[in-house]
């Protein structure tokens, strides 16, 4: 898990971190998520704050409560998260990219080439491969 920063309410940061773990598959569907007491100890926060982060995930349908057992990742949670994040990615990044490319007279082929070059650059920098 990553550390918390000053970028918003602590409960929201913890919920976002847990959602990231669901989205990247670190915590799979049907797997138990940390309890509010476990989260409180790990993040060194009040248990009520940790519980609130779990409530956010519960309200979003990403986790489900099993009475007396704990919270578990809901079936379909990863798929729903990834789909929502793809839509957000398109709105925040792809649409503005396409609009600016149009403004600059960059055609489809050139845009694809530019994105491919950047992707290659990022993969080389990060030590990844194609």
C-alpha positions as CSV (number, residue, x, y, z in Angstrom):
1,X,0.0,0.0,0.0
2,X,1.1,3.5,-0.6
3,X,1.3,6.4,1.8
4,X,-1.3,9.0,2.4
5,X,-0.7,12.7,1.5
6,X,-2.4,16.0,2.1
7,X,-4.5,15.6,-1.1
8,X,-8.0,15.4,0.5
9,X,-9.8,13.7,3.4
10,X,-7.9,10.7,4.8
11,X,-10.9,8.4,4.5
12,X,-11.2,9.2,0.8
13,X,-7.5,8.6,0.3
14,X,-7.7,5.2,2.0
15,X,-10.8,4.3,-0.1
16,X,-9.0,5.4,-3.2
17,X,-6.0,3.2,-2.3
18,X,-8.3,0.2,-1.7
19,X,-10.1,0.9,-5.0
20,X,-6.7,1.0,-6.8
21,X,-5.9,-2.4,-5.3
22,X,-9.2,-3.8,-6.6
23,X,-8.6,-2.2,-10.1
24,X,-5.1,-3.5,-10.5
25,X,-6.1,-7.0,-9.3
26,X,-4.0,-6.9,-6.1
27,X,-7.2,-7.8,-4.2
28,X,-9.4,-10.1,-6.3
29,X,-13.1,-10.6,-6.4
30,X,-14.3,-12.6,-3.4
31,X,-11.2,-11.8,-1.4
32,X,-11.4,-10.3,2.1
33,X,-10.3,-6.7,2.4
34,X,-8.6,-5.4,5.5
35,X,-10.9,-4.6,8.5
36,X,-11.3,-1.1,9.8
37,X,-9.1,-2.0,12.7
38,X,-6.4,-3.3,10.4
39,X,-6.6,-0.3,8.2
40,X,-6.5,2.0,11.2
41,X,-3.4,0.3,12.5
42,X,-1.7,0.3,9.1
43,X,-2.4,3.9,8.3
44,X,-2.2,5.1,11.9
45,X,-5.6,6.7,11.8
46,X,-8.7,6.5,14.0
47,X,-10.8,3.3,13.4
48,X,-13.8,5.5,12.6
49,X,-11.9,7.1,9.8
50,X,-10.9,3.7,8.4
51,X,-14.5,2.5,8.8
52,X,-15.7,5.5,6.8
53,X,-13.3,4.5,3.9
54,X,-14.9,1.0,3.9
55,X,-18.3,2.6,3.9
56,X,-17.4,4.5,0.7
57,X,-16.5,1.2,-1.0
58,X,-19.6,-0.4,0.3
59,X,-21.8,2.4,-1.0
60,X,-20.1,2.2,-4.4
61,X,-20.8,-1.5,-4.5
62,X,-17.1,-2.5,-4.7
63,X,-17.2,-4.5,-1.4
64,X,-19.9,-6.4,0.4
65,X,-20.3,-7.0,4.0
66,X,-20.6,-10.6,5.2
67,X,-22.0,-10.5,8.7
68,X,-19.5,-11.7,11.3
69,X,-16.8,-12.4,8.7
70,X,-15.8,-9.0,7.2
71,X,-15.8,-7.1,4.0
72,X,-15.1,-8.8,0.7
73,X,-14.5,-7.5,-2.9
74,X,-17.8,-7.8,-4.7
75,X,-18.3,-9.8,-7.9
76,X,-17.8,-7.5,-10.9
77,X,-16.1,-4.8,-8.8
78,X,-12.9,-4.7,-10.9
79,X,-14.7,-4.7,-14.2
80,X,-16.9,-1.8,-13.1
81,X,-13.9,0.1,-11.7
82,X,-11.9,-0.4,-14.9
83,X,-14.8,0.6,-17.1
84,X,-15.5,3.8,-15.1
85,X,-11.8,4.7,-15.1
86,X,-11.6,4.1,-18.9
87,X,-14.5,6.5,-19.4
88,X,-12.8,9.1,-17.1
89,X,-9.5,8.6,-19.0
90,X,-11.2,9.3,-22.3
91,X,-12.9,12.4,-21.0
92,X,-9.8,13.8,-19.2
93,X,-7.0,12.9,-21.6
94,X,-8.1,11.4,-24.9
95,X,-10.8,14.0,-25.8
96,X,-8.5,17.0,-25.1
97,X,-5.7,15.2,-27.0
98,X,-7.9,14.7,-30.1
99,X,-9.3,18.3,-29.9
100,X,-5.7,19.7,-29.7
101,X,-4.5,17.4,-32.6
102,X,-7.4,18.7,-34.7
103,X,-6.5,22.3,-33.8
104,X,-2.9,21.7,-34.9
105,X,-3.8,19.8,-38.1
106,X,-2.4,16.5,-36.9
107,X,-4.0,13.7,-38.7
108,X,-4.9,10.3,-37.4
109,X,-1.8,8.5,-38.6
110,X,0.5,11.1,-37.2
111,X,-1.4,11.2,-33.9
112,X,-1.1,7.4,-33.6
113,X,2.6,7.6,-34.4
114,X,3.2,10.3,-31.8
115,X,1.3,8.3,-29.1
116,X,3.3,5.2,-30.1
117,X,6.6,7.1,-29.8
118,X,5.6,8.4,-26.3
119,X,4.5,4.9,-25.2
120,X,7.9,3.5,-26.4
121,X,9.7,6.3,-24.5
122,X,7.7,5.6,-21.3
123,X,8.3,1.8,-21.5
124,X,12.1,2.3,-22.0
125,X,12.2,4.8,-19.1
126,X,10.3,2.5,-16.9
127,X,12.3,-0.6,-17.9
128,X,9.3,-2.2,-19.6
129,X,9.1,-3.8,-23.0
130,X,6.7,-3.6,-25.9
